[in-house]
Amino acid sequence: MIYQNLKVALSLFLEWKTKSLTGDIDLHRVLKTDIVNINIEADWDLFISANPETLNQDAAPLIKLHDLTYDGYDDPLTKVIQEGVIYKKESGMFSTNWKSFTALLTGSGFFHLLNSASDKNSYGIPELSLDLSECTVGPLLLNDKEPEEFIITEKSVGIFGREVKHKVCFTTF
């Protein structure tokens, strides 16, 4: 008798919880759609018109990122000396997909891979940054005969000090 009552109670609880979660998922979908459909410029104009005292653009114009100066901003080692598109093999044992990146090489020997979809004038945060002085760059194994593909190996990274290899390529697919 107790077993049957518990079974019914748990069944009702799980049914109620499922309806609750389904409602939450539907609400999240609606919110995601609403956020994606927001017109950023119209929203900004509405904010400015509703809060004119908050931002007085006449008294203090907005500063653009490339106008900022800071200690070391003009250091030659931070300047990009080479930039281009590069393809990196996605990680995974059986992965055959290549992902496009904007590659930057700085004067200090750092190699940065940035999402190619981002605005090239504002680089953003790199998806991968390597200090090439701590890496080895070399050809693929003998059975991989593509001359435009090569491996960048990070020395002793991770908890157990294992090497991490990044397979990259210059060609377009």
Backbone as a chain_set.jsonl record, in Angstrom:
{"seq": "MIYQNLKVALSLFLEWKTKSLTGDIDLHRVLKTDIVNINIEADWDLFISANPETLNQDAAPLIKLHDLTYDGYDDPLTKVIQEGVIYKKESGMFSTNWKSFTALLTGSGFFHLLNSASDKNSYGIPELSLDLSECTVGPLLLNDKEPEEFIITEKSVGIFGREVKHKVCFTTF", "coords": {"N": [[0.809, -1.192, 0.0], [1.884, 1.297, 0.853], [3.939, 1.486, -0.973], [2.508, 1.733, -3.402], [1.246, 4.211, -2.979], [3.489, 5.894, -2.764], [4.534, 5.542, -5.317], [2.49, 6.697, -6.931], [2.574, 9.312, -5.917], [5.216, 10.111, -6.564], [5.069, 9.862, -9.33], [3.158, 11.849, -9.946], [4.587, 14.073, -9.021], [6.852, 14.068, -10.756], [5.557, 14.476, -13.201], [4.505, 17.049, -12.782], [6.942, 18.454, -12.446], [8.108, 18.084, -14.983], [6.312, 19.528, -16.612], [6.817, 22.049, -15.553], [9.551, 22.428, -16.199], [9.372, 22.315, -19.002], [7.875, 24.594, -19.474], [9.732, 26.501, -18.58], [11.775, 26.137, -20.475], [10.444, 26.901, -22.821], [9.986, 29.595, -22.182], [12.64, 30.522, -22.082], [13.359, 30.199, -24.754], [11.673, 32.078, -25.995], [12.665, 34.43, -24.797], [15.298, 34.396, -25.784], [14.818, 34.706, -28.542], [13.65, 37.258, -28.484], [15.83, 38.788, -27.558], [17.685, 38.445, -29.626], [16.351, 39.777, -31.648], [16.441, 42.448, -30.967], [16.843, 45.78, -31.899], [19.756, 47.293, -31.916], [20.7, 49.934, -32.319], [18.335, 51.436, -32.298], [17.502, 50.874, -29.718], [19.582, 52.06, -28.265], [19.233, 54.757, -29.019], [16.711, 55.19, -27.886], [17.383, 54.901, -25.179], [19.138, 57.098, -24.847], [17.387, 59.235, -25.392], [15.572, 58.905, -23.297], [17.164, 59.255, -21.085], [18.658, 61.842, -20.936], [20.382, 63.266, -19.264], [22.222, 61.449, -18.365], [24.205, 60.709, -20.238], [26.032, 63.101, -21.674], [26.763, 63.803, -24.662], [27.747, 65.955, -26.053], [29.375, 67.394, -24.311], [31.277, 65.509, -23.557], [32.587, 63.615, -25.81], [32.235, 60.279, -27.117], [34.881, 57.979, -26.683], [36.957, 56.337, -28.921], [38.312, 53.038, -29.293], [40.781, 52.823, -30.671], [41.799, 55.334, -30.257], [42.747, 55.472, -27.7], [45.464, 55.843, -25.453], [48.15, 54.373, -23.691], [50.539, 53.202, -21.263], [53.176, 51.868, -23.004], [51.753, 51.443, -25.353], [52.728, 52.058, -27.862], [54.903, 50.42, -28.17], [57.22, 48.637, -30.078], [57.284, 45.855, -29.909], [54.721, 45.051, -29.395], [53.333, 45.428, -31.685], [51.638, 44.269, -34.609], [53.265, 42.199, -36.825], [52.831, 40.462, -38.854], [49.935, 39.352, -40.531], [47.168, 37.29, -41.283], [44.992, 34.852, -42.889], [44.425, 31.722, -41.462], [44.115, 28.197, -41.129], [42.966, 25.963, -38.665], [43.126, 22.739, -37.401], [40.347, 21.224, -35.959], [40.126, 20.182, -32.575], [40.173, 16.834, -31.39], [39.93, 13.312, -31.556], [38.991, 11.993, -33.886], [38.373, 14.032, -35.57], [37.915, 15.83, -38.568], [37.563, 18.343, -39.393], [38.283, 21.72, -40.322], [38.941, 24.94, -39.028], [38.543, 28.361, -39.691], [40.717, 31.06, -38.979], [41.838, 34.348, -38.006], [45.137, 35.06, -38.091], [47.699, 36.416, -36.082], [50.941, 37.681, -35.803], [53.15, 38.887, -33.497], [55.707, 41.361, -32.769], [57.062, 40.516, -30.533], [57.049, 37.825, -30.682], [54.71, 36.408, -30.266], [51.987, 34.377, -31.188], [48.821, 34.703, -32.265], [45.524, 33.459, -32.502], [42.552, 34.468, -33.824], [38.997, 34.666, -33.883], [37.756, 34.45, -37.081], [35.39, 35.599, -37.875], [35.053, 37.882, -36.435], [35.237, 41.506, -36.134], [37.776, 42.974, -37.984], [39.034, 45.337, -37.31], [38.768, 45.652, -34.612], [40.24, 43.581, -32.707], [39.66, 41.874, -30.47], [39.399, 39.183, -28.02], [41.838, 36.697, -28.189], [41.377, 33.327, -29.4], [43.335, 31.5, -29.137], [46.561, 31.845, -27.9], [49.974, 31.821, -28.363], [53.253, 31.647, -27.124], [55.82, 31.768, -29.124], [58.479, 31.325, -28.549], [58.425, 29.396, -26.677], [57.611, 27.187, -28.007], [57.708, 24.605, -30.54], [57.991, 24.577, -34.03], [57.107, 22.716, -36.741], [57.266, 20.329, -39.517], [54.63, 18.089, -40.631], [54.074, 14.591, -39.86], [55.735, 11.968, -41.707], [53.839, 10.523, -43.209], [51.848, 12.358, -43.7], [51.531, 14.41, -46.287], [51.086, 17.043, -47.069], [52.362, 20.059, -47.999], [51.706, 22.613, -47.092], [50.709, 22.364, -44.582], [51.393, 22.324, -41.101], [52.792, 21.691, -37.809], [52.388, 23.139, -34.626], [53.909, 22.882, -31.612], [53.298, 23.052, -28.238], [55.394, 23.328, -25.482], [55.504, 21.375, -22.591], [52.864, 21.878, -21.21], [49.875, 22.121, -19.258], [48.533, 20.059, -16.597], [49.972, 17.685, -16.239], [52.274, 18.14, -17.64], [52.324, 17.572, -20.363], [52.785, 17.676, -23.941], [51.126, 19.889, -26.191], [49.71, 19.736, -29.322], [49.151, 21.666, -32.225], [47.6, 21.568, -35.216], [47.998, 23.28, -38.152], [47.22, 25.192, -41.134], [47.86, 26.766, -44.297], [46.354, 26.88, -46.606], [43.319, 27.327, -48.603], [40.103, 25.841, -48.38]], "CA": [[0.0, 0.0, 0.0], [2.782, 2.459, 0.913], [4.66, 1.488, -2.248], [1.609, 2.273, -4.426], [1.068, 5.637, -2.704], [4.737, 6.568, -3.145], [4.62, 5.492, -6.78], [1.563, 7.703, -7.447], [3.074, 10.635, -5.525], [6.395, 10.411, -7.382], [4.601, 10.036, -10.698], [2.567, 13.189, -10.025], [5.665, 15.056, -8.864], [7.629, 14.108, -11.995], [4.717, 15.094, -14.226], [4.487, 18.48, -12.486], [8.284, 18.989, -12.709], [8.287, 18.103, -16.435], [5.562, 20.678, -17.125], [7.527, 23.244, -15.101], [10.764, 22.571, -17.017], [8.956, 22.622, -20.369], [7.517, 26.012, -19.463], [10.98, 27.266, -18.481], [12.471, 26.051, -21.767], [9.697, 27.755, -23.747], [10.26, 30.982, -21.804], [14.005, 30.836, -22.507], [13.35, 30.331, -26.224], [11.058, 33.372, -26.302], [13.618, 35.473, -24.407], [16.416, 34.367, -26.732], [14.322, 35.31, -29.773], [13.492, 38.693, -28.241], [17.155, 39.406, -27.46], [18.279, 38.446, -30.964], [15.631, 40.722, -32.501], [16.571, 43.833, -30.492], [17.56, 46.704, -32.766], [20.705, 47.908, -30.984], [20.76, 51.385, -32.49], [17.068, 52.004, -31.825], [17.524, 50.749, -28.259], [20.505, 53.08, -27.772], [18.569, 56.049, -29.193], [15.664, 55.26, -26.873], [18.049, 55.135, -23.895], [19.642, 58.486, -24.836], [16.252, 60.173, -25.285], [14.945, 58.753, -21.984], [18.128, 59.624, -20.039], [19.573, 62.823, -21.527], [21.367, 63.736, -18.293], [23.195, 60.395, -18.081], [25.323, 60.867, -21.171], [26.038, 64.344, -22.413], [27.75, 63.541, -25.706], [28.349, 67.211, -26.508], [30.418, 67.76, -23.359], [32.313, 64.472, -23.534], [32.314, 62.665, -26.888], [32.678, 58.911, -26.882], [36.265, 57.702, -27.082], [37.101, 55.098, -29.685], [39.375, 52.194, -28.773], [42.077, 53.127, -31.296], [42.266, 56.649, -29.79], [43.293, 55.359, -26.354], [46.898, 55.661, -25.285], [48.507, 53.826, -22.392], [51.952, 52.867, -21.165], [53.615, 50.786, -23.877], [50.884, 51.207, -26.509], [53.491, 52.192, -29.1], [56.063, 49.543, -28.104], [57.279, 47.86, -31.32], [57.073, 44.431, -29.678], [53.286, 44.755, -29.352], [52.756, 45.65, -33.011], [51.443, 43.1, -35.475], [54.217, 42.241, -37.934], [52.259, 39.665, -39.944], [48.535, 39.03, -40.296], [46.584, 36.563, -42.4], [44.034, 33.804, -42.574], [45.044, 30.416, -41.252], [43.146, 27.177, -40.751], [43.433, 25.107, -37.576], [42.335, 21.507, -37.302], [39.606, 21.17, -34.702], [40.639, 19.132, -31.711], [39.368, 15.627, -31.308], [40.668, 12.194, -32.115], [38.544, 11.634, -35.23], [37.904, 15.248, -36.22], [38.531, 16.164, -39.849], [37.13, 19.692, -39.726], [39.223, 22.82, -40.181], [38.275, 26.19, -38.682], [39.26, 29.537, -40.173], [41.091, 32.05, -37.97], [42.763, 35.409, -38.37], [46.369, 34.825, -37.335], [48.53, 37.596, -35.88], [52.269, 37.442, -35.254], [53.642, 40.155, -32.955], [57.153, 41.521, -32.734], [57.629, 39.813, -29.382], [57.029, 36.399, -30.952], [53.452, 35.765, -29.898], [51.136, 33.953, -32.291], [47.446, 34.761, -31.779], [44.465, 33.05, -33.419], [41.314, 35.159, -33.503], [37.845, 34.23, -34.653], [37.741, 35.186, -38.351], [34.118, 36.294, -38.049], [35.042, 39.146, -35.692], [35.636, 42.713, -36.849], [39.238, 43.005, -38.037], [39.552, 46.565, -36.712], [38.803, 45.454, -33.161], [40.605, 42.18, -32.701], [38.998, 41.092, -29.433], [40.203, 38.248, -27.25], [42.24, 35.548, -29.015], [40.952, 31.985, -28.997], [44.572, 30.799, -28.802], [47.766, 32.67, -27.913], [51.152, 30.994, -28.121], [54.57, 32.27, -27.099], [56.566, 30.881, -30.019], [59.774, 30.972, -27.964], [58.16, 28.208, -25.857], [57.0, 26.191, -28.89], [58.466, 24.18, -31.719], [57.193, 24.593, -35.248], [57.715, 21.74, -37.621], [56.401, 19.685, -40.515], [53.834, 16.956, -40.19], [54.734, 13.3, -39.975], [56.037, 11.592, -43.084], [52.678, 10.051, -43.94], [51.059, 13.534, -44.076], [52.412, 15.003, -47.291], [50.636, 18.363, -47.487], [53.449, 20.985, -47.624], [51.232, 23.829, -46.45], [50.276, 22.045, -43.226], [52.493, 22.152, -40.156], [52.421, 21.491, -36.407], [52.983, 23.979, -33.582], [53.86, 22.09, -30.387], [53.558, 23.761, -26.984], [56.208, 22.516, -24.578], [55.166, 21.183, -21.169], [51.708, 22.608, -20.699], [48.893, 21.264, -18.605], [48.825, 19.571, -15.249], [50.952, 16.606, -16.257], [53.427, 18.543, -18.429], [52.32, 16.968, -21.688], [52.834, 18.634, -25.04], [49.884, 20.069, -26.937], [50.027, 19.988, -30.731], [48.144, 22.393, -32.988], [47.824, 21.373, -36.644], [47.53, 24.464, -38.86], [47.368, 25.114, -42.583], [47.742, 28.044, -44.979], [45.546, 26.825, -47.82], [41.873, 27.441, -48.482], [39.413, 24.596, -48.729]], "C": [[0.866, 1.276, 0.0], [3.522, 2.605, -0.419], [3.792, 2.111, -3.338], [1.39, 3.764, -4.222], [2.31, 6.439, -3.079], [4.883, 6.633, -4.667], [3.726, 6.559, -7.403], [2.085, 9.111, -7.138], [4.287, 11.031, -6.376], [6.013, 10.637, -8.839], [3.99, 11.419, -10.89], [3.624, 14.282, -9.907], [6.477, 15.196, -10.155], [6.844, 14.736, -13.137], [4.674, 16.606, -14.039], [5.832, 19.122, -12.834], [8.547, 19.078, -14.203], [7.55, 19.281, -17.047], [6.268, 21.981, -16.757], [8.767, 23.484, -15.957], [10.425, 22.916, -18.464], [8.578, 24.09, -20.474], [8.748, 26.9, -19.395], [11.727, 27.281, -19.814], [11.778, 26.936, -22.794], [9.957, 29.228, -23.462], [11.662, 31.398, -22.258], [14.087, 30.996, -24.021], [12.773, 31.683, -26.639], [12.02, 34.509, -25.968], [14.796, 35.54, -25.371], [16.009, 35.016, -28.049], [14.186, 36.819, -29.616], [14.839, 39.398, -28.197], [17.812, 39.496, -28.833], [17.64, 39.521, -31.837], [15.709, 42.169, -32.029], [17.38, 44.638, -31.506], [18.46, 47.544, -31.859], [20.695, 49.428, -31.098], [19.478, 52.057, -32.009], [17.001, 51.952, -30.301], [18.426, 51.82, -27.648], [19.872, 54.464, -27.886], [17.462, 56.247, -28.165], [16.26, 55.542, -25.495], [18.517, 56.587, -23.79], [18.487, 59.469, -24.676], [15.584, 60.085, -23.91], [15.855, 59.225, -20.852], [19.119, 60.663, -20.569], [20.655, 63.3, -20.564], [22.464, 62.705, -18.031], [24.433, 60.532, -18.956], [25.16, 62.173, -21.934], [27.135, 64.221, -23.464], [28.399, 64.812, -26.23], [29.52, 67.586, -25.609], [31.574, 66.763, -23.375], [32.013, 63.445, -24.626], [32.854, 61.273, -26.542], [34.09, 58.702, -27.423], [36.308, 56.369, -27.804], [38.333, 54.357, -29.188], [40.735, 52.555, -29.373], [42.617, 54.506, -30.916], [42.9, 56.592, -28.405], [44.812, 55.201, -26.391], [47.154, 55.191, -23.859], [49.99, 53.492, -22.415], [52.285, 51.684, -22.062], [52.756, 50.57, -25.105], [51.643, 51.296, -27.83], [54.773, 51.356, -29.102], [56.095, 48.676, -29.36], [57.038, 46.363, -31.116], [55.591, 44.063, -29.606], [52.627, 44.914, -30.719], [52.656, 44.34, -33.789], [52.416, 43.218, -36.64], [53.752, 41.392, -39.12], [50.834, 39.292, -39.566], [48.008, 38.292, -41.516], [45.598, 35.525, -41.918], [44.769, 32.481, -42.467], [43.933, 29.457, -40.832], [43.76, 26.286, -39.69], [42.516, 23.899, -37.512], [41.653, 21.49, -35.941], [40.074, 19.985, -33.895], [39.647, 17.988, -31.619], [40.069, 14.507, -32.049], [40.279, 11.925, -33.57], [38.043, 12.845, -36.013], [38.657, 15.496, -37.52], [38.184, 17.58, -40.275], [38.243, 20.703, -39.48], [38.423, 24.077, -39.889], [39.164, 27.354, -39.105], [39.507, 30.514, -39.027], [41.868, 33.181, -38.642], [43.979, 35.224, -37.474], [47.167, 36.117, -37.271], [49.86, 37.157, -35.284], [52.804, 38.789, -34.791], [55.16, 40.181, -32.953], [57.812, 40.802, -31.578], [57.548, 38.298, -29.539], [55.779, 35.685, -30.475], [52.622, 35.525, -31.149], [49.717, 33.861, -31.747], [46.498, 34.29, -32.878], [43.164, 33.667, -32.938], [40.204, 34.631, -34.39], [37.752, 35.076, -35.918], [36.462, 35.966, -38.565], [34.097, 37.646, -37.344], [35.526, 40.297, -36.571], [37.149, 42.848, -36.814], [39.83, 44.272, -37.431], [39.592, 46.489, -35.195], [39.002, 43.973, -32.92], [39.892, 41.352, -31.64], [39.961, 40.144, -28.747], [40.561, 37.057, -28.13], [41.676, 34.237, -28.485], [42.166, 31.142, -28.607], [45.715, 31.795, -28.908], [48.939, 31.79, -27.537], [52.395, 31.87, -28.098], [55.472, 31.351, -27.921], [57.957, 30.542, -29.498], [59.649, 29.731, -27.077], [57.559, 27.07, -26.683], [58.017, 25.731, -29.93], [57.503, 24.15, -32.888], [57.88, 23.644, -36.215], [56.734, 21.144, -38.6], [55.59, 18.564, -39.879], [54.657, 15.681, -40.279], [54.914, 12.937, -41.444], [54.81, 11.129, -43.863], [51.711, 11.18, -44.303], [51.91, 14.36, -45.027], [51.944, 16.366, -47.799], [51.682, 19.396, -47.067], [52.979, 22.243, -46.912], [50.716, 23.604, -45.032], [51.498, 21.854, -42.331], [51.941, 22.053, -38.748], [53.14, 22.518, -35.545], [52.814, 23.202, -32.283], [54.228, 22.963, -29.195], [54.329, 22.823, -26.073], [55.617, 22.521, -23.184], [54.041, 22.082, -20.685], [50.756, 21.618, -20.067], [49.385, 20.759, -17.265], [49.966, 18.558, -15.26], [52.156, 16.911, -17.149], [53.475, 17.922, -19.809], [52.344, 18.059, -22.753], [51.473, 18.7, -25.721], [50.271, 20.455, -28.355], [48.847, 20.66, -31.412], [48.488, 22.225, -34.462], [47.197, 22.557, -37.371], [47.885, 24.357, -40.338], [47.178, 26.497, -43.192], [46.761, 28.039, -46.141], [44.084, 27.063, -47.545], [41.245, 26.15, -48.949], [38.222, 24.894, -49.597]], "O": [[0.608, 2.211, -0.758], [3.704, 3.713, -0.922], [4.278, 2.93, -4.119], [1.35, 4.514, -5.197], [2.206, 7.529, -3.642], [5.302, 7.649, -5.223], [4.159, 7.261, -8.317], [2.043, 9.994, -7.994], [4.368, 12.164, -6.851], [6.575, 11.507, -9.504], [4.269, 12.088, -11.885], [3.564, 15.293, -10.606], [6.758, 16.31, -10.597], [7.414, 15.456, -13.956], [4.79, 17.361, -15.005], [5.876, 20.193, -13.439], [9.151, 20.049, -14.659], [8.095, 19.968, -17.911], [6.311, 22.912, -17.56], [9.013, 24.608, -16.393], [11.116, 23.724, -19.085], [8.92, 24.756, -21.451], [8.813, 27.93, -20.066], [12.247, 28.317, -20.229], [12.44, 27.642, -23.554], [10.13, 30.022, -24.387], [11.846, 32.505, -22.762], [14.821, 31.855, -24.51], [13.31, 32.351, -27.522], [12.178, 35.443, -26.754], [15.24, 36.629, -25.734], [16.775, 35.796, -28.615], [14.564, 37.574, -30.512], [14.979, 40.493, -28.742], [18.426, 40.51, -29.164], [18.316, 40.116, -32.677], [15.094, 43.041, -32.644], [18.464, 44.226, -31.917], [17.978, 48.404, -31.122], [20.682, 50.129, -30.086], [19.523, 53.119, -31.388], [16.501, 52.881, -29.666], [18.078, 52.421, -26.632], [19.961, 55.262, -26.953], [17.292, 57.345, -27.634], [15.707, 56.331, -24.729], [18.315, 57.232, -22.762], [18.591, 60.43, -23.914], [15.082, 61.091, -23.408], [15.369, 59.562, -19.772], [20.315, 60.38, -20.642], [21.735, 63.697, -21.001], [23.529, 63.057, -17.525], [25.563, 60.478, -18.471], [24.247, 62.318, -22.747], [28.301, 64.503, -23.187], [29.491, 64.758, -26.794], [30.55, 68.049, -26.098], [32.731, 67.154, -23.219], [31.261, 62.5, -24.389], [33.804, 61.129, -25.773], [34.435, 59.198, -28.495], [35.746, 55.382, -27.329], [39.288, 54.975, -28.718], [41.735, 52.589, -28.656], [43.769, 54.819, -31.217], [43.526, 57.561, -27.975], [45.361, 54.514, -27.251], [46.442, 55.578, -22.933], [50.619, 53.5, -23.474], [51.723, 50.603, -21.889], [52.985, 49.613, -25.845], [51.244, 50.674, -28.814], [55.641, 51.564, -29.95], [55.093, 48.037, -29.683], [56.631, 45.673, -32.051], [55.24, 42.891, -29.739], [51.459, 44.558, -30.878], [53.479, 43.437, -33.639], [52.404, 44.214, -37.363], [54.215, 41.576, -40.246], [50.559, 38.955, -38.414], [48.358, 38.623, -42.649], [45.39, 35.337, -40.719], [45.629, 32.165, -43.289], [42.932, 29.872, -40.248], [44.923, 25.896, -39.79], [41.292, 24.023, -37.561], [42.287, 21.709, -34.909], [40.381, 18.923, -34.437], [38.438, 18.173, -31.756], [40.729, 14.741, -33.062], [41.148, 11.657, -34.4], [37.354, 12.685, -37.021], [39.882, 15.387, -37.57], [38.48, 17.977, -41.401], [39.039, 20.559, -38.552], [37.339, 24.264, -40.443], [40.378, 27.332, -38.902], [38.622, 30.766, -38.21], [42.473, 32.999, -39.698], [43.865, 35.23, -36.248], [47.302, 36.828, -38.268], [49.891, 36.347, -34.358], [52.905, 39.726, -35.583], [55.813, 39.15, -33.116], [59.005, 40.507, -31.636], [57.934, 37.562, -28.631], [55.797, 34.466, -30.298], [52.564, 36.365, -32.047], [49.436, 33.042, -30.872], [46.645, 34.671, -34.04], [42.722, 33.432, -31.813], [40.449, 34.201, -35.517], [37.676, 36.302, -35.832], [36.443, 36.906, -39.36], [33.225, 38.471, -37.616], [36.143, 40.084, -37.614], [37.747, 42.838, -35.738], [41.007, 44.287, -37.071], [40.377, 47.195, -34.56], [38.044, 43.2, -32.929], [39.548, 40.202, -31.911], [41.179, 40.276, -28.87], [39.679, 36.467, -28.754], [41.517, 34.059, -27.277], [42.044, 30.187, -27.839], [45.824, 32.511, -29.903], [48.908, 31.096, -26.52], [52.567, 32.736, -28.957], [55.845, 30.273, -27.458], [58.561, 29.57, -29.952], [60.651, 29.089, -26.762], [57.054, 26.097, -26.123], [59.038, 26.379, -30.162], [56.347, 23.749, -32.751], [59.078, 23.757, -36.475], [55.533, 21.405, -38.539], [55.837, 18.154, -38.745], [55.804, 15.701, -40.724], [54.298, 13.547, -42.319], [54.751, 11.328, -45.076], [50.832, 10.978, -45.14], [52.908, 14.948, -44.612], [52.376, 16.797, -48.868], [51.875, 19.595, -45.867], [53.758, 22.879, -46.202], [50.326, 24.556, -44.357], [52.509, 21.293, -42.753], [50.758, 22.304, -38.519], [54.34, 22.745, -35.701], [51.688, 22.895, -31.892], [55.315, 23.539, -29.141], [53.96, 21.66, -25.911], [55.269, 23.578, -22.659], [54.254, 22.95, -19.839], [50.833, 20.415, -20.32], [50.521, 21.013, -16.864], [50.827, 18.58, -14.38], [52.977, 16.027, -17.39], [54.556, 17.758, -20.375], [51.974, 19.205, -22.502], [50.76, 17.701, -25.816], [51.056, 21.379, -28.569], [47.695, 20.279, -31.208], [49.539, 22.681, -34.913], [46.002, 22.812, -37.226], [48.725, 23.553, -40.741], [46.42, 27.31, -42.663], [46.373, 29.107, -46.616], [43.644, 27.012, -46.396], [41.786, 25.453, -49.807], [37.506, 23.976, -49.999]]}, "num_chains": 1, "name": "protein.A"}
